[in-house]
């Protein structure tokens, strides 16, 4: 009787723990420092992008701007990119309270992103879709805001 | 039988010993422990404290925001009941100074009963969007909205312009320059494009465009005077702020005097397990965002409808009556237009003085903070994460919320 109860208990525990893992894998938060770097290579390696924020520390709940520097994989500036911006909070299933846009191309591979606003602290994912020289790729930055 | 007795004795012994240790918790070391916060937590506490509140932000869309004469005029207008169809409604009818600039009704009542709760005005100057649905993007533009609402003041911008000419000419002109030369024929007091009445719109469209513009200008200036006054309604230090000050200077004895122990535990939950700071952040305890907390009122779509309204508003930051340069209208220029995301979403209100001003929520759905918290526990909204909290924990959060009340000293 006791043995049987143990089996049931184990089964329940197993199911619950699997369910927990399922939920976690849908919103896995990266942990390594590299994932939070301000310079990242695009998904399929076409571009390298780096951002700077003004103010330097990315603020919460404040409208601010970013500059995005885009290079080819071998370090040449990408001067005529079409870039779209999207920010999400995977753990909460929502995005930014604004729709940021690239509003200026400085002509040297640097782009001004206006309308940046993060509504709460926590883990955010910024995705820049970059289209240039007939190629399209996306760069993702992770942020842990305080 | 003897075994039962000895077990009972053992139980009583532990019970008494346990009580003893509780009553001895007042020692210095224990105080230190009760009010111990990690460095990470202290950063959060500091960010919530009033000492982190920046100076009043500028409002580029209102050139008179910091004009003392505009403030004085705005204050008079705020309490002037002549700006209503029945002569009985002023801004202060719903924004009662003695009730922390809101009222105690579930639904605001001016000329008639409206569909939403009166919003608190405390710290409004720090907000990006106004009204529950954010259909306005400045305090001055917000302030003139209710004037033309049939259920609130029930008058028109033309009526207001005539009233200013009749009753406030010198004060107005001292601030804003010459009033327009209009009379009841060139500008019928019932003329308006903003009341929703076809008759009012017809009268308005029959006016000369120069007169329409002049009346709009006076109307906007009335709003700018209101805003010069209302923006000075700011919170003052509450027990919570004194608590944070004490914690940050490592003074557990002062911390212990500032707020009750339940409130301290409530605060730990608020910034921790209960995740209240997902939305209620900063010294005003709001992210000025829009969230659907699961109230499920299909009749009120909230922010979903507010987006188009603010974009098409002639009194918005980019409009001709705004004093801002387009580049100063960032919130409006980069507004999130994804309407379907915001169905049933309402603005996160400030929690400053929250315990002093029930009822709560966008339609006054709850009479007490306890009711709000118990609702959050059962809400199925993805934006609310309070499901795992116990009743005891919810009540501790309420105890904490009560520490956010400081005296209000309006200008």
Interface residues (C-beta under 8 A of the other chain):
Chain A: X60 X61 X63 X92 X93 X94 X95 X96 X97 X98 X99 X100 X101 X114 X115 X117 X119 X120 X121 X122 X146
Chain B: X43 X128 X277 X278 X279 X281 X282 X287 X288 X289 X290 X330 X331 X333 X334 X335 X336 X337 X338 X341 X382 X383
